Amino acid sequence: MSAATDADRRRGWCPGALRPMATGDGLIVRLRLTAGFLPVGTARLIADLAARHGNGLIDLSSRANLQLRGVTETSLDPLLDELAQAGLLDESPAHEAARNVLASPLSDCDPTALCDARSAARALEAALMGQGEGVSDPRRGLPPPLTPPRKGEGRGAGEISSPPFVRLEAEPKPTVNEPRPTAVEYSRHQPLPSPLRGGVRGGGPLPLPAKFSWIVDDGGALALDQIAADVRFRAFIHDGETLWAIGLDAREGIDWVGACPLVDMPDVARLIGCAFVEAMARDPGLRRMRQCDAAARQALLGGLKLEPLRGFLPHPDPLPTGERVGVRGPATVGIHPMAQDRAVLTLALPFGRMAARQLALIADMAEGDNSGALRLGPWRQIHWPGIAAERAAALMGRAAAAGFITDAGDARLAIIACPGAPACASGEMPAQADAARIAAAAPGLAGAGFGLHVSGCVKGCAAQATAGRHPPGLTLVGAGGRYEVMRGGVTHARPIVALGAAEAAEGLARLAAHCRAQGGAAALAALGDRELAGMFVASDG
């Protein structure tokens, strides 16, 4: 299969499988797995492909996609052939790009989840690709579980459903007391303007910008609010009915514009996408939702009859009382109890990277525990649901020995870092290698109250990720063999000081100790630029 042209391999865009991106260590081939659902057989296959056709390194992106690194011009076509045979390849680059959807990874394991996010994400992807009406209703339960495959069997992307133990009660069933106008009545009574004729469904993949993204949030314990997206849907309950709250990205935050029934979400999304494409035709510089002001965002919704956001809490933290008790936030590394003497293991990848052998090991361990499928999370985590509770600690120990992060207090969780040199052709410093040295030298970063962004160059490709529960308070930017220290998480701020990697590690150790003792992020904010620069200068005493 020769699907990727030379033009498709240029640097600087979001890579895919059919549009790989060239970088310092070869081609990057990105795989989008719906809702991060990774069956054991598929995980083993991907590990094998990464070892045979790439350099054996796999990145887990901040949007829960897997990236195979080090693919060569010679190995690309055989890799694509095997991906196609396994059902892991899209119909075209346009179909692949349209599926830029991030969903809650554990909605079938989280008792606080309000809907089946995986089913909803699948329906949303179908709508964005312009496929037919045959999408599943997120109100319904997942298909009956199948027996996990043994080694060498069932390598397709969808051969396993959810394990049988994860959902003890049926999904909440939205109740409809009386007929009401659909949220997409406009789309069913009037043709869509050109160039996207053919109705809400159909008409092919929406030609949205490659970075235009969507989020499906099940409303449960794992909040996706900290993760950027142009359009998001978050489930909530009003008067016993589960609805989607619709949020559009804005410069000032998330603009929650209205609600729609669960089953209408794919059509609503398709219409918003169509309207944005038409807005781009009028304004060639328009690429992201946050570029639109309030009036422009309302214009995008002109054909929709959305419901008001009655009973919706933009910041439900803590969750409402009753059975839904807890605090919405990112998933934490560790062992999380489930019912029926089962548990979810949440592992993190150091700076989002693992070797093929590590993924193969986790797949083997999951198969041995008969736990079905892994889930990829947006915090560069692998969730391993349904393991026997009595075996959780031993399995976590094996994962730690294999190089995964299993301790929530690990300083590497407070750092985001791009690959840097030499893996990235643009990198001026070895960002990930230096980030590991910083974490070893400054273990106190885990409790310092701020995150750290280490960028190999001024591009700041890792900036969209979130370090733990804290946004980056400082950024190190590689330039001319040194790191420039800047406030915040961006790479274009005014440098406060420039220094080598070893000096940066020592200074961050001192800064972390100061912030832990003086109140976390507030202590960092209270430091003036001169005082902050002084933290990176060793005392003579």
N, C-alpha and C positions, 0 to 999 in steps of 0.2 A: 504494500500500500504506500504510494508516494503522494501523501496528502499535503505535506508542508512545502511551500516554495521558499526560495531564498528570501523573498520579501517578507515572508511570514516569520523569518528567524532573526529579524533585526532586534536591536536592543531597545529597551525603554518602555515596553508595554506589559500588560498582564499576560503571562504566558498561558498556554493551554496545551492539550495533547496534540491538537491539530495545528496549533500556532506556537511551536516551541520558541523559546527565547535564547539567544546566544549570550553566554557570559564567560567569565574567566576560566571555568572548569568544564566548558562544553555547553550543551543544550540543556535547558530546563524544560521538563515536560510535566505539566500540572494536570492532576486528575480531580475532577469535581464529583464527590460522592454525595448523593442527596441526603440532607440532614446529617451528614457525617456518619452514616450507617455503614459499617465495615464488617461484613461476614468473615468468619475465620478463614474460610477457603480463599476469599478474595485477598485478605491480608497476606496470606502466605504466597499467593501468586505475585502480588505487587513486590514483596520482598525479593522474590526470585528474579523478577524482571529488572529490578533496580541493580541487583548484583551482576546479572548477565549482560545487560544492555547499557548500564550507566556506571558510575564510579562507586556504587554501593552506598551512597548517601541519600537520605530521604528527608526533606523538610516538611514540617507540618505548619501551614501558614496560619496567620491570625484569623482567617475565615474558614478554618477547618478543611483546607484542601491539602492533598499530598502532592509534593513536588519531587520528581526523580531528577537527580543531578548527574552531570557528567555524561549525558547521552551524546554519542558522536553522530556525524553525518552517515556513517556506515551502519550504525546500530539502530538508527531512528526508524527506518521502515520495518525491520523485523519486530521492533517493539510495538509499533502501531498495529501490525498484523495480529500480534498476540492479544493486545488490548481489545481489538475489534472482536476477536473470537470469544473473549470473555464477557462481552457486552459492556465494556468500559469506555467505549468510544462513541462520541456523538455523530450525528448524521453529517454535520458540516461545522466549520469554524464558527459560523453565525449561530447555530444551535448551541454550541458549546459556550460561547460568550454570553448568550441570553440567560444561562442558568447560573447567574451570579447571586445565589440565594443562600443565606445562612439561616439555620433553624436551631431551635432548642434541641440539644442532643439527647436528652434523657426524659422526654415527655411520657414515655411508656414505663418509666421507672420512678418518676417523681409523683408522689401522691397529691402534691399541691398543683400539678399541671391541670389546666382547664380544657385542654383539647389535645389531639394527636398532631403534633407539629410536623412529624415526618410525612403523614398523609397530606397535610396542608401544603408543605413545601413541594411535594410531588405534583400537586394540582397547580400550584403557582408556576412551577417550571414549565408544565405543559402549556399553560396559557401564554407565558412569555415566548415560548417557541412556536406559538400559533398552531398547536395541535388540537385534536378534537375534544368533544364534550366528555369523553370517558374518563373523568377524574373522580377520585374517591372523595367521600364526604368525611371531613375531619371529625364529625360527631360520632362516627361509627368506630367500633373497636378495630384493632389491627387484625389481619388475617391469622388463622390458626397457626401456631408455631410448628415448624418442621424440625426434624432431627438434624443436628449439626453434621456436616459432612466429615468424613475421615480424610486423612492426608491424600492429596491427589484427586479428590472428588469435588464436584460442585464448585467450580471456580468462577461461576458467573456472578455478576454484581448483585443479583437479587434472589439468590437461592435460599436464603434463610429469612424467616420472619422473626419477630421478637420472641425471646424465650418465654415459657409459659408462666413463670413465677412473678414477673415484674408488675403486672397489673392485677390487683386483688379485687377491685371494684370496676364496674363498667364506667366508661367515659360519661361525664355529665351530658345528659340529653337535653339540648335546647328545646324549650317549649314555645309553641306558637299558638297564642290564644285566639287570634283572629287573623284573617288575611290582611296583608298590607302591601303597598307598592314595593317592588324590589329595588334594591339600591342601584341597579343598573338598568332601570326602565328605559332611559335614554338610548342605550346601546341597542336595545331590541326593537326600537321603533324608528330609529334614524340611521342611515348608513354612516360609517365612519368617513371623515374627509380623506381625500387622497393625501399621501401616497399609500395609505394602509387600508384600502377597501377590503371587504370580505367579511365584515362582522367582527365581533370581539374576539372569538376564536377564529383560527384560520388566518391566512394572509402571511404566514411565515414568521420567522423569528423577528422580534422587534430590534431594529438597528440602533440600539442604545449605545452610548459610549462604553468602552470595555470596563471602566471602573464604576459604572452605575450599578448600585447594589441594593439588595432587598434583605429584610430580616423578617423571620416568622418566629415570634416569641409566644410560647405556650402559656404565659402568665404565671408560671410556677416559681419555684425557689431560685432557679438559675436565671438571673436577670441579664438581658442582652442590651440594656440601655446604654452601657458605657461603650458599646461597639458602634462605630459609625456605619450608617446606611442612608441611602437617598430616600428610601421608602421603607417603612416598617409597619408590621401588623402585630399588635399585642392582644392576646385574649383577655377578656374580663367578663364579669357576670353582672347583669342588671335584671332585676325582677325574675330571677331564676333562669334567664336565658344567657347563653354564652355568645358573645359578640366579638368582633375584631375592632379594636381601636386603631385608627389609621394615623400614622405620624410621618410628616415630611421633614427632611433635614433642613435646618435654617441656620443662619449665622449665629442666632441667639440661643440655639438649642433645638429641641424637637418641637415642631409645631403640630399638635394633635388636632386634626381637622374634622374628625367625625368618626362614625362607626358604621359597620355593616354586618349582616348575618354571616355566619361561618361559611356557608355554601356560596356566597356571592363574592368572596375574596378574590378568586382568580379573575373574574370578569372585571372587578374594580381595578385590580392591578393592571390588567391589560389596557384598560381605558386610560389610566394615569400614564402608563408608558407610551401609549399612542399620542396623548396630548403633549408629552415631553418631546417626542420625536418631531412633532409639528412645530413646537416652540423652537427647537434647534434649527429647523429649516428657516425660520424667520430671523434667528439670531445665531449665526455660525459660531460665535464664541461661547455659547451655552453648552456646558458639559456636565454639570452637577446640580442637584436640586438646591444646594445651599447658595447657589448664585442667584436664585429667584427671590425677589422680595415678597412681602405678604400678598400684594395684589396679584403678582404673577402666579403665586401658588394657588390662590383662589381661582384664577383663570384656568389652571390645569384641571380643576374639579368642576368646571362649569356644567358638564353634562351628567354629573352624578347626583343622585338623591340620597345623601348620606344621612344617617340617623344622628341625633345629638348624643354627646358623650355623658349621658346620665349615669351616675354611679361610678364613673371611671376616675381612678386616682393616678395622676401622672407619675407620682413618686410613691408607690405603695411599699413603704419601708418603715416599720415592719408590715408583713402581710396582714390582711383583715383577720379579726379574731375568729374563734370557732376552730374548725378542723384545719384551716389554713393558717398555721402559726409559724413564724419564722421571719428571717430577714432575706429579702431578695438581694442577690449579689453574685459575683463570679463563683464558679465551682472551686472548692479548696482541695488541695492534694491530701490524700489520705484514704482511710477506710470509712465508708458510710453505710450504716446498717439499713437493711431492708426488712420487710416482713418475711415470714416463713424461713427464718434462720439463714437468710441470704444477705449479701452485701454488694456494694459497688466499690470497686477500687478505682481511684482517680490518680493517674500518673502524669507527670509533666515531663516534657522533653527539654533538656538544656538548650535554651535559645531556639527552640523549635526544631532541633535536628536530632536524627537518630541514624544508626547504621541499619542496613538491610537485615543483618543478623539479629538485631534487637527486635525489629518488627516480627521476624520469623519466630523468635523465641516467645514473644507474647502470644502469637497465634497458636503456637504449640501448647502453651500453658492454658490458654482459654479453651482449646479443644479438649485437653485432658480433664478440665473441670466441667465440661459439657455446658459452658455458659453462652454458647451461641454466637453472638456478634459483639464486636467492639464498637465504640462510638467515639468519633473525633470531635473535640470541643474547640471553641474559638479562643480559648486561653492556652492554645498549644498543648492540649491535654489529650490523653487517651483514657476514656472511661470504660471500665470492664465490669459490666453489671452481672448480677445473678450468681456470683460465686458462693460456695458454701462458706458460711460465716466462720466455721471452725478452722478453715484453711486460709483465711484472709491474711493473717499475719505472716505466715510462711511464704505465701505467694508474693506478698509485698516485699519481703526480704530478698527473694529471687530477683524481683524487678529492680530493686536498689542495687544489687550486685551486678546486674547487667548494664547499669549506667543511667537508669531512669531516676527522676527526682521523686522521692516518696515522702519527704519531710516538708511540711508546710512552712517550716522556719528556714528553709534553704535560701541563702542569699541570691542564688541565681534566679529565683522567682521574682526578685525585685528589679531585674535587669532585662531590657530588650536589646537585641543586637542583631544587626544584619550579618551576612557571612563575612564581608570585608575581603581584603586581599589574602591570598591570591585567587580565591574562588570567584570573586566578582572583578570583572575587568575594570570597573570604575574605582574600586577600593584603593585608598591610599594607606590604610592601616589594617592589620588583621583583627577586625572588630570582635569576632566571636572568640578568638583565642585570647585577646586582651580582656574581654568581659569575664572569661573563666578565671583569669589571674586576679581580676578585681574582686570577684566573689570570694576567692580563697583568702585574699588579703583583708577583705572587709566583710566578714560574716555578719557584722552588725547591721548591714544594709537591710536585712529582712525585717527589722523592727524600727527602722529609722523614720518611717512615715512618708517617704517619698520614693518614687521609682527613678531608675537611671536608664538613659538611652545612650547606647554606644553605636556610633555610625562610622563606617569606614570612609565615608566621603560626605560631601555637602548634600547629596541627594536625599539622604534620610529615608531610605526605603522601608525601614522597620517602624517608622513613626506612628503608623496606624494601630500597632499593637498596644496593649495595655500591660504594664508591669504589675502583676498582682492586683491588689485592690486600689493601688495608688497610681495616678498619672505621673509621668516622669517629671521630676522637679529639676533635674539637670540633664544636659546632653553633652557627650564628648564627641567631637567631630574631627575625623582624621583629615589632616592637611599638612603636606610637606614633611611627613615623618614624625609629626607630633599630634597631640590632641588639643583642640581648642575647647575650653569649658564654657558652656552657655547655660543660662537659666531656661527652664521649661523643657518641652519635649521636641522642639523644632531645631533645625540645623542652620537657620539663617538669622539667628539673634546675634547681638553684639558679644564677641568673645570677652570673657573676664580675665582669662589667663590661658597660656599655651604651655604645654609640658609633655614630657615623654610618658609612655605607658606605665612604667614603674612608679614614677612620681605621682601619676594620677591615682594609682591603686593605693599608695600610702596616704595621699590626701583624702581620698574617699573614706578610708578607715577612720581617720580623725574626724571627718565631718559626720559620719554615721554615729560615732560615739557621742559627739556633741548633741546631735539631734535627738538621740534616744534619751539623753539626760535632761534635755531642755524642752521637750514637748513636740517632737516630730517635725512635720512639715512647717508648722508655725515658726519653729526655731530656724529653719532654713530661710524662710521668707524674711525673718527679722535681721538676717545678716546683710550688711551692706556689701557692695561689690569688693571693696578693699578687704573687708573682714573675710569674705568668702575666698578671695584669692589667697589670703594668708593661711587658710586651712591646707593649702596645697604646698606650703613652704615648710620644710622641716625645721623644727626649733633647734638652736644651737645647744640648748640645755639638755 
